[in-house]
Amino acid sequence: MTPRRLLLAAPALLLLPPAARASQEEMEAAMRAFTGGVTPRPGRVSMEISPLVENGNTVPLSVLVDSPMSETDRVRAIAVFNQRNPQPHVITMRFGPRAGRAVLATHIRLATSQTLLAVAAMADGSYWSDSAQVVVTLAACVEG
Amino acid sequence: MARVLLNIPARAYPGDILVIRTLIQHVMETGYRPDADGVVAPRDILRRFTCTYDGEVVMEADFSPAIAANPYLTFTLTATRTGTITLRWQGDNGFDQTETRELVVV
């Protein structure tokens, strides 16, 4: 392609789909890999994230699960998934017997506006979830 | 050694639930990002964080590239008796760093 042709084709190149990006199906597949095929019920989990994010490079995220964290009734793990980053998985946190509360807070990257899903695995084998919609104005530079 | 910022109480009463905040200096290169020459920079992230106290795992976390640079993590532990809190980060390119703090339970 001559430089002139390339220049003319530039707008079309911008319309090409991004190289790597997770989808709703991939997010659900990653979630099922975490739950062992069980579909989590909504509730008991509360995910806190700003609904409007100005900078996707560091987005504060916290997940709190309603659980007494006793010997028998406790949260085994929390996992967070995303819909449209290159990879659907964000973080998995497994709790041992010394954990005080089922809470996690961290900073994450968001490639674009999307839905996030937090899933909690309970010791009794049940799974609970919460989802959040996030609008991102400046995307994380995960794809340049 | 990467720089680490830790916020861990030094003293506690038995049964107290302590909030632990950790931050470690790390680029968390995603492996998807081209540099100025258009060459995709290879992935360099932390994969695993583990906290142990009183001989047992408090919690362990698996990170993906979606964790922001300089990973920040907050969690809680229940104070039982005087002991060492060990925090360990492991990642790509053989990254392995361990920090310890003494917790006095009165």
Boltz contact constraints between the chains, C-beta under 6 A:
constraints:
  - contact:
      token1: [A, 58]
      token2: [B, 68]
      max_distance: 6.0
  - contact:
      token1: [A, 85]
      token2: [B, 66]
      max_distance: 6.0
  - contact:
      token1: [A, 86]
      token2: [B, 32]
      max_distance: 6.0
  - contact:
      token1: [A, 87]
      token2: [B, 64]
      max_distance: 6.0
  - contact:
      token1: [A, 89]
      token2: [B, 64]
      max_distance: 6.0
  - contact:
      token1: [A, 90]
      token2: [B, 64]
      max_distance: 6.0
  - contact:
      token1: [A, 90]
      token2: [B, 66]
      max_distance: 6.0
  - contact:
      token1: [A, 91]
      token2: [B, 61]
      max_distance: 6.0
  - contact:
      token1: [A, 91]
      token2: [B, 63]
      max_distance: 6.0
  - contact:
      token1: [A, 92]
      token2: [B, 62]
      max_distance: 6.0
  - contact:
      token1: [A, 93]
      token2: [B, 59]
      max_distance: 6.0
  - contact:
      token1: [A, 93]
      token2: [B, 61]
      max_distance: 6.0
  - contact:
      token1: [A, 94]
      token2: [B, 60]
      max_distance: 6.0
  - contact:
      token1: [A, 95]
      token2: [B, 59]
      max_distance: 6.0
  - contact:
      token1: [A, 96]
      token2: [B, 56]
      max_distance: 6.0
  - contact:
      token1: [A, 96]
      token2: [B, 57]
      max_distance: 6.0
  - contact:
      token1: [A, 96]
      token2: [B, 58]
      max_distance: 6.0
  - contact:
      token1: [A, 97]
      token2: [B, 56]
      max_distance: 6.0
  - contact:
      token1: [A, 98]
      token2: [B, 53]
      max_distance: 6.0
  - contact:
      token1: [A, 98]
      token2: [B, 56]
      max_distance: 6.0
  - contact:
      token1: [A, 98]
      token2: [B, 58]
      max_distance: 6.0
  - contact:
      token1: [A, 98]
      token2: [B, 77]
      max_distance: 6.0
  - contact:
      token1: [A, 98]
      token2: [B, 78]
      max_distance: 6.0
  - contact:
      token1: [A, 99]
      token2: [B, 58]
      max_distance: 6.0
  - contact:
      token1: [A, 99]
      token2: [B, 59]
      max_distance: 6.0
  - contact:
      token1: [A, 100]
      token2: [B, 17]
      max_distance: 6.0
  - contact:
      token1: [A, 100]
      token2: [B, 76]
      max_distance: 6.0
  - contact:
      token1: [A, 100]
      token2: [B, 77]
      max_distance: 6.0
  - contact:
      token1: [A, 100]
      token2: [B, 78]
      max_distance: 6.0
  - contact:
      token1: [A, 101]
      token2: [B, 76]
      max_distance: 6.0
  - contact:
      token1: [A, 105]
      token2: [B, 74]
      max_distance: 6.0
  - contact:
      token1: [A, 106]
      token2: [B, 72]
      max_distance: 6.0
  - contact:
      token1: [A, 106]
      token2: [B, 73]
      max_distance: 6.0
  - contact:
      token1: [A, 107]
      token2: [B, 68]
      max_distance: 6.0
  - contact:
      token1: [A, 107]
      token2: [B, 72]
      max_distance: 6.0
  - contact:
      token1: [A, 108]
      token2: [B, 66]
      max_distance: 6.0
  - contact:
      token1: [A, 108]
      token2: [B, 67]
      max_distance: 6.0
  - contact:
      token1: [A, 108]
      token2: [B, 68]
      max_distance: 6.0
  - contact:
      token1: [A, 109]
      token2: [B, 66]
      max_distance: 6.0
  - contact:
      token1: [A, 109]
      token2: [B, 68]
      max_distance: 6.0
  - contact:
      token1: [A, 141]
      token2: [B, 33]
      max_distance: 6.0
  - contact:
      token1: [A, 142]
      token2: [B, 30]
      max_distance: 6.0
  - contact:
      token1: [A, 142]
      token2: [B, 32]
      max_distance: 6.0
  - contact:
      token1: [A, 143]
      token2: [B, 32]
      max_distance: 6.0
  - contact:
      token1: [A, 144]
      token2: [B, 33]
      max_distance: 6.0
  - contact:
      token1: [A, 144]
      token2: [B, 34]
      max_distance: 6.0
